[in-house]
Amino acid sequence: MRTLVHLSDLHFGRVDKAILRPLIDRIWGLEPHLIVVSGDLTQRARNAEFAEARAFLDALPSPRIVVPGNHDVPLYNLFDRFFRPLDKYRSHITDDLSPFHVDTEIAVLGINTARSLTIKDGRINARQIQEIKERMCGLGPEITKVVVTHHPFDLPENSPHDIVGRAKQAMAAIAACGVDVILSGHLHLSHTGHSAEDFEVGGHSSLIIQAGTATSTRGRGEQNAFNVIRIDGKKIRIERNYWQPEGSAFGIATPEHFEETPRGWVRAA
């Protein structure tokens, strides 16, 4: 079994600092095999914010898969935005924009969907779709395959946001390679969906798991939260950990259980 901790939308520069130490302690207590951070480490891509995000990451267990989000691209400095959009991210966080972790049970690939030409939206390009194929298609069925992006492939009902650009083309590759799980953020809301509900994917259904914001004060009606994903062969358990201010601790909502079937991942009975 593998335990993944899925954090998103940290937004250093606008965090609830009372959450940081309980969150770090909670994560260490989970003894995760891998930490996944699906973007927006900062609020305005400033050096001081990246330095705070770096210190937070260094306080967590490793290994870690981290991808940038749209807030990690400078907004107001137009020169930086268009000519060196992720220089600060590369300097403080990681120079690897396609991080990859693989072991005997899981393979996790991070994809950068942040772009200079959009304020909040994101997209996947043809080169990144090819990388998904190269990394994932050759792996055997005993490996649970996970793709990580900041921008979502699925939305809660009545969401005002858009899914990631070129989602249809990317999902075709994801289905062809038998990718099991897509992790993302951006919405500041926890949500679980299935690719078969929105895409023509030839009978394959991937789990699409959204994480809320782990530390930001911009909760959009939901308490700060992160996901614990327990992968045990053909079974996946998702535990939403929500911040409880009255107790200064994280509590677990009712877990969700999924199992793999010949048509893909479905909610367990």
SEDRENBA-586530 format. One record per atom (N, C-alpha, C): x, y, z negated; residue in one letter. Coordinates in steps of 0.05 Angstrom, whole numbers, plus 5000, padded with zeros to 4 digits. Atoms other than C-alpha are relative to their C-alpha. Example, Ala and Ser with C-alpha at 12.3 -4.5 7.8 and 13.67 -1.06 7.14 Angstrom:
<rs>
501849765000A 524649104844A 501850245000A 498449765001S 527349794857S 498550224986S 
</rs>
This chain:
<rs>
501749765000M 500050005000M 501750255000M 498649754999R 502250715014R 498150224989R 501549785011T 499951334976T 501150265012T 499349744988L 499952005014L 498650224984L 501349765011V 498752674981V 499950205022V 500549824978H 495753155031H 499250284989H 500449735008L 496453895015L 499650185025L 500249824977S 494454475060S 499450284990S 500749725005D 493755235063D 500850104973D 498949925026L 498255405005L 499850314998L 500349714999H 498456145025H 501650154978H 498349855019F 504256374982F 500050305008F 500649724996G 503357124974G 497250064991G 502749975010R 496157004953R 499149744987R 500650255013V 496256404906V 499050054972V 500850005028D 493056264839D 502349864985D 497550115012K 499556174799K 499449814977K 500750185022A 495855824743A 499849715009A 500350274989I 494955224789I 502749865005I 497550124989L 502255124809L 501149784982L 498850205017R 505054754749R 498249764996R 501750245001P 498954304738P 499949845026P 500050144975L 498954144812L 502649845004L 497550144998I 506353964812I 500049754982I 500150225019D 505453534750D 498149785009D 501950204991R 499353194779R 501149835023R 498950144977I 502953024844I 502249804991I 497950185010W 508952724807W 498849764986W 501450225014G 504152304765G 498849805019G 501250184980L 501152004829L 502149825013L 497850164989E 507951724850E 499649955030E 500650034971P 506551854925P 502549895015P 497950084981H 510551524980H 500850225019H 499549794981L 509952145023L 498250244993L 501549755003I 507752875016I 499650115028I 500749874975V 504153185076V 498950284995V 501049725002V 503253945082V 499250095027V 501149944973S 498754145140S 499750305004S 499949724990G 500654875149G 499050214982G 500549755015D 499655585125D 501350004973D 498549995025L 505055575073L 500050294988L 499949725009T 504856345070T 497550145008T 502349834993Q 499756905074Q 500750185023Q 499349814979R 503557385119R 502949955011R 497550084988A 509957015139A 502350194992A 497849835010R 514457465096R 502149824987R 497850165011N 521257235072N 499549924971N 500550065029A 519257284998A 497949784997A 502050215001E 513156855011E 501149735008E 498750254992F 517256325048F 501849904978F 498250095022A 522256324990A 498449874977A 501750125020E 516556184941E 499049735009E 500950264989A 513855634986A 502349794999A 497750185001R 520855334991R 500549894971R 499650085028A 521555324915A 497849804991A 502250195007F 514754984909F 500549735013F 499550264987L 516554444960L 502349864986L 497750125014D 523154324924D 499349884973D 500950115026A 519254184860A 498449755004A 501750234994L 515353624894L 501749755006L 498650244991P 517352904907P 500650005030P 499450034971S 520352714974S 499849705006S 499849834976P 520052515030P 497550165005P 502249824994R 515653055059R 499850055030R 500549924973I 512453205126I 498550274998I 501149735002V 511053955135V 499750115029V 500449864975V 508054325195V 499150294994V 500949735004P 506855075203P 497150045008P 502749924992G 500155425209G 500150285012G 500149734987N 497856075242N 500950224981N 499149795019H 499356475178H 503050004997H 497050015002D 506656255183D 501350145024D 499149834978V 507256675247V 499550294992V 500549725008P 508257425234P 497750125015P 502349894988L 501957815247L 500550295010L 499849724994Y 503858555247Y 502650075014Y 497549954986N 511058525271N 499949875027N 500650124974L 509658425345L 502549895013L 497650114988F 516958325365F 500549724989F 499650265012D 517657755315D 497949815009D 502250174994R 510857485332R 500449865028R 499950114973F 512257395406F 502849905008F 497350084992F 519857305409F 501449814980F 498950185020R 521556935344R 497949934980R 502450045018P 514856705315P 500549834976P 499650195022L 517556145271L 502850014989L 497349995009D 524556385256D 500249994969D 500050015029K 522956505182K 499249734990K 500850275007Y 519355845177Y 502449805003Y 497750184995R 525355485208R 502250054980R 497949935019S 530155855162S 499549904972S 500650065027H 526555735097H 498949724995H 501550255005I 522455095107I 501449775015I 498750214985T 525154655163T 500250085029T 499649954972D 527954705233D 498649795018D 501250224985D 524254075253D 497050065003D 502849944995L 517554255285L 498449755009L 501450254994S 515953525301S 501049794980S 499050195020P 517553165235P 498749735003P 501050274997F 516852415236F 501049834978F 499350195021H 516751895181H 498849735008H 500950264994V 516251155193V 501249804981V 499050225016D 516950545149D 498549755008D 501250264992T 514249835148T 497050004999T 502949995003E 507050065134E 498750245014E 501249754989I 505950775160I 501950145019I 498549824983A 508251245215A 498550275000A 501349735002V 506751995206V 501550205017V 498949814982L 508052505260L 498850284996L 501049735002G 507453255250G 500250155026G 500149854975I 505353705308I 499450294993I 500449715004N 505954465308N 497950115019N 502149894984T 499454775332T 499850314999T 500049715003A 501055505313A 501150135025A 499349864975R 501655985372R 500150304996R 499749715002S 503856715381S 497650155012S 502049854985L 498256895429L 497249994988L 502650005013T 492556745382T 500450094971T 499849905028I 491057055314I 499549774981I 500650225018K 487956445281K 499749735013K 500450264987D 486755905333D 502749875007D 497650154993G 491755375354G 499549815023G 500450184978R 493054875409R 502449805001R 497950204994I 497054265430I 500750015029I 499249984972N 501154275493N 500649725011N 499650254986A 502753735544A 502549854989A 497650135011R 509753605515R 499449874974R 500750115026Q 506853485446Q 498249755003Q 501650244995I 501653005474I 501749775009I 498150214991Q 507252625508Q 501649894976Q 498650105023E 510952595442E 498349824983E 501750185015I 504952285408I 500149725013I 499850264986K 505151735461K 502649874995K 497350125003E 512651635455E 500449894971E 499650085028R 512451595379R 498149784991R 502150175011M 506051205368M 499349765016M 501150224983C 504350765427C 501649744997C 498450245002G 510150285416G 499949864973G 500250115027L 508450145343L 497949784999L 501850235002G 505049495324G 497550064984G 502549955014P 498049435295P 500349984969P 499650015029E 500949295226E 500750274988E 499249735009I 503150035222I 497550185002I 502249805000T 497850545202T 501250265011T 498949784985K 499051135249K 498550264992K 501249755009V 497851855225V 501250235015V 499149754988V 498252515262V 499150234983V 500549775017V 498653175224V 500150255016V 500149734988T 496553855251T 498850204981T 501449805017H 494454505220H 497150045009H 502749944990H 488554645265H 498449745004H 501650255002P 482754145262P 499049895027P 501350144978F 479953635311F 497049974995F 502850045007D 473253625275D 499250224981D 501049785017L 468954145239L 497649914984L 502550045015P 463854125184P 497650135015P 502349894987E 456754275206E 499850304996E 500449715000N 455455015223N 502650154994N 497549855004S 462855195218S 500450215021S 499549794980P 464655855252P 502649975015P 497450034988H 471555595272H 499949845025H 499750174976D 474055255335D 501949774994D 498050215003I 477554595341I 502550075015I 497449944987V 484754575365V 499749995030V 500150004971G 485854745438G 501349755012G 499250254987R 486854155486R 499449754982R 500750225017A 483553705434A 499249755016A 501050234984K 480253265487K 502449855012K 497750134989Q 486953125522Q 501649864979Q 498550125022A 490452995456A 498649764989A 501550225011M 484952545432M 500149755018M 499750234982A 485552115494A 502649854994A 497550135006A 492851985477A 499949874972A 500350105027I 491151885404I 498549735000I 501650244998A 485951365422A 501649785014A 498550204984A 490451015473A 502249874983A 497950115017C 495850935420C 499049884975C 501150125024G 491150705366G 500650164975G 499549845024V 492451285319V 497749984981V 502150065020D 488651155255D 498850244987D 500849785017V 488451815219V 501150265011V 499049734994I 488952555235I 499650174975I 500149835024L 490553025177L 500350295009L 499849724992S 489353775183S 498950174978S 500949815020G 487454405145G 498550235014G 501049764987H 485855125166H 497350104990H 502749925007L 478655125143L 499650084971L 500349975029H 479855155068H 497649854989H 502250175008L 474554615062L 500749715003L 499550294998S 474953875049S 497849875018S 501950124981H 471753445103H 501249755011H 499250244986T 472052755134T 498149955023T 501650064976G 469752605204G 501249765015G 499150224983H 470652085260H 500350115028H 499549904972S 473552215329S 497849915019S 502050114982A 468151785361A 497450175000A 502449835001E 462852285339E 500150235019E 499849764983D 465552845383D 501649965026D 498450044977F 470052535435F 499449735013F 500350264986E 469451995489E 502849874998E 497450125005V 475151555464V 500049705004V 499950284992G 473650875493G 499649804977G 500750185021G 470750565430G 501950024976G 498249975023H 476550775384H 499150234983H 500849795018S 474851175323S 502250054979S 498049925020S 480251535284S 498650164977S 501049845022L 479051835215L 501250285003L 499049734999I 479652595215I 499550124972I 500249925028I 481152845145I 501050294997I 499349725006Q 481153585126Q 500650024970Q 499449935027A 484353845063A 499150294995A 500549735008G 481954465026G 502550154995G 497649865008T 486654995002T 500949924972T 499050105026A 491154734947A 500450224980A 499149805019T 493255394916T 499050285006T 500849724993S 490256004952S 497650094984S 502449885013T 485356484920T 497750035020T 502149984979R 481456464987R 498749735003R 501150275000G 477255854971G 497649955018G 502350024982R 471255995017R 497849824988R 502250145013G 466355724967G 500749734988G 499250255011E 470255104947E 502450034981E 497849985019Q 474855004888Q 502649905014Q 497550104990N 482254904903N 500149704999N 500150294998A 483354184925A 502349905017A 498250144982F 488053684956F 499149715001F 500850274996N 487452974981N 502149804992N 498250235004V 490452324957V 498949785019V 500950204980I 490051805013I 501649754995I 498750265006R 491451084995R 499449815023R 500250174976I 492850635055I 500949724992I 499450285007D 492449895043D 499249825023D 500550164977G 492849535109G 497650115015G 502449934985K 485849555139K 498050164984K 501849855017K 482949965083K 501350274992K 499149735008I 483550715066I 498150114979I 501649875021R 481251065003R 500950294999R 499449715002I 480751825001I 499050104973I 500749885026E 480852164933E 500450305002E 499949705000R 479152914932R 500650084971R 499349895026N 482653244874N 499350304999N 501049725002Y 479053894854Y 501050134975Y 499249845023W 481654434808W 497750054981W 502149955021Q 477654494743Q 501150224982Q 498849785015P 479255184714P 499549984970P 500750015029E 475755044648E 501949824985E 498150195014G 480654474633G 502850035010G 497449954988S 486554744673S 501249745009S 499050264990A 487154064707A 498449935025A 501450104977F 485153694770F 498349764993F 501850235003G 479253214771G 499549885027G 500550154975I 477452694823I 497149985006I 502850044991A 470952714862A 499749715007A 500650284992T 467552064882T 501649925024T 498350084977P 472551704927P 498449915024P 501250104976E 470951544999E 501649765009E 498750244992H 472550855026H 499449945030H 500250064972F 473850665098F 501449745006F 498750254991E 475650025134E 500249995030E 499750034972E 478249855202E 498449775011E 501650204986T 473649475249T 501049995029T 499250004972P 474349275322P 499450265015P 500649754987R 471349955340R 501350244986R 498649785013G 475850355295G 499250024971G 500449965029W 475350645225W 497150094994W 502749945008V 468450665193V 499850014970V 500549995029R 465750825125R 499249734990R 500650265011A 465650205082A 497249994987A 502750035012A 458949935059A 500150024970A 
</rs>
